[in-house]
Amino acid sequence: MLLRITMTDADRKIIRETLTSLLARREHSQAELLTKLALRELDAELGRQVLQEFIERGWQSDLRFAESFVRQRVAKGQGELRIRAELRQRQVADYQIKQALEALQVDWFETAKKLYQRKYSRPATDWKEQQKRMRYLQYKGFSSEQIRYACEAE
């Protein structure tokens, strides 16, 4: 029985050190951290318990992760639709995604326009070229209204 308690304490220490190391580099979502623990073949249930302790102490926050993620992606020229999809993929709750997006107060129309102008210095020569440019903005995560606005500003 003593052996099992010692093993659990050792596992707990390894999990705590792993989580600390990961969070020291950058913010992570809960789902990302649990996945990384699983890849290291660490006890999933114990991992959830230790992660819960981190959350209670404020060392891990999905909202803080979402805010950081949104800032990074906006700086890369990505649109709201793509950012939302990527955060959902990382299992961040919709209300936290909404809070993170609202906290940054991004003008998505102007962001799309700036990206378009940075990427394309000359006007589109024909319909095919214009469609290609619109697909690019769509891929980056902008809505059809935002794409239209960016293309018309040309």
N, C-alpha and C positions, 0 to 999 in steps of 0.2 A: 504494500500500500504506500509506503514511504517513497518508493521508486516512482510511482505514478505522479505523486504530488511534485516531486523534483522535476520530472519530465515536463509537466504542465508549466511550472515556473520558468524553466529554461525556454520552452516554446513561447511563453508570454513575453519573455525578455527579447527573444529573437524577433517576434512580431512587432513589439514596441520599437525596437531599434530600426527595423525595416521601414515602418511607417514614418518614423522621425526623419530618417534619411531621405525618403521620397518627398515628404512635405517640406524639407529644408531647401530642396532644389526649385520647386514650383508648387502652386496649388494643384490639387487633384480632386476629382469628384469621389464620392464614397464608392461608386461602382468601379471606377478605375483602380482605386486602392485595393478593393477586394479581389479584383481580377489579378492584380500584380502579386498579391499574397498567394492566390491559387496557383499561379505560374511557378512560384517558388515552392509549391507543394507544402504549404503551411496549413495548419488546422483551420478550416473555414469558420467553424463556430467560435473558436477562440479569437480568430481574427476579427469577427463581427463584434465581439465583446470589447476587445481592446480599441477598436475603431470607435465604438460608442463612447468609451472613456475620452478619447481624443475630441470627439464632437462636444461632449459635455464641458470640457475644459476650454473649448474654443480654438483648439489647435487645427481642427478641420471644419470647413464650412462649405457646403455646396453653393451657397449664395456668393461667398467670397470667390470661389472657383469660377462661378458663372460671370461675375463682374470682370475678373481678370481675363477670362477667355474672350468676352465680348470686346474688351479694349484691344487685345492682340489682333483679333480678326478684323475689326474695323480698321486698324492701322494697316492691315494687309489688303484692304480694299474689298472685303467681303460684305455681302448684303445681309439684311435681317433674316430672310428666309433660310439661307444656308446656315447662318449662325444658330438659329432656332433648331434646325434639323440636327446639327452636330451636337448641340447640348442635350437634345432628347436622346441621341445615340449614347451619350455618356450618362444617361438616366438621371438627369437633373429635372426636378419637378417643374411643371409649367409655370407655377406662381413665382418660382425663383428666377426662371428665365425672364419672365415679364419684368420683375423688379430690376434685374441686372440691365436689361435693355433700357428701361425708363431712367435708371440712375445715370446713364451716359448721355442721354438726350441727344441722340444722333439725328441729323437731318438726312434721311436716306436718299432723298432726291438729289441733294447737293453732293453727297458721297458718290452716287452713281455717275453724276455729271463729271466730277473731278477724275474719277477712275477712267471714264470714257476719254476725256481730254488728254489725260496722261498717256493712255495707251495709243490713241489715234490722233496724230497731229494734223492730218489732212481730211477733208470731207470724203465720204464714201463716193466712189465713182459710179456704182450701179446698184441695182436692187439686190443682187447676190452678195455683194460686199456688205451692204447694210444689214442683211439677214445674218451674216456671219458675226457682225459686231453685236447684234442684238442677242444672239445665242451666247456669246461670250459673257455679256452682262447677266443673262439668265443663269448661266453656269455659276457665276460669282454670287448669286443669291438675291438678285433684285427682282421686284415685282414688275409686271408689264407696264404699269403706270410710271414707275421710276425709270424704266428703260426708255420708254417713249420720251419722257422729259429730258433724259441725258442725250438722246439722239437728236431731238429737236433743237437743243441748245447749240448744236454744231453750227 
